[in-house]
């Protein structure tokens, strides 16, 4: 059985962690700042929640 090269797996894991670290604040920010009056207009009745683009 050939030995697997760990270098591409290291890059894959590091890039995936980087994507998670970048995506999590984008997911959490609208949930915690929905009722902030600074980003709500007076006549805005329906607020579209932020959803994952690939779901």
N, C-alpha and C positions, 0 to 999 in steps of 0.2 A: 504494500500500500504506500503510495508516494506521500511524502510529507507536504502539507499545505503551506503555502507561503503566507505568513501572517501580515505582511505589509498591506495588501489591498483590503483585508478585513479591518485593519486599523483605520485606514482612510474612510471606509464605508461607515464604521461606527462613529468616528469623530464628526463626519459630515452630517450623519443623522442626528447626533446630539446637538450639533450646531443649529440644525433646522428646528428641533424641538425647542431650544432656548429662544430662537427668534419667534416661533409661532405662539408660544404660550402667553407672552404679554399681549399679543394681538387678540387672543381669545379671551383673556381675563379683563382687559381694559373696558370693552363696551358693557360687560356685565356689571362692573363696579361703578361706572360713570353714566348709567342710563338716566338717573334722576338729577344729574347736574344741570342746573338751569342755564349754564353758560353755553351748552351745546344743543339746547332745545329752543326751537322757534315758537312764537306764541300761537300760531295757527296749525302747528303740526299735530295731527291727531293719531296717526298710526306710525309707530316706530318699528323699523325693520331691524330685527336682531341680526348680528353678525353670525354667519354660518361658515363652516368649512367649505372651501370651493370644490373639493373632490367628493363631497357626500351628497 
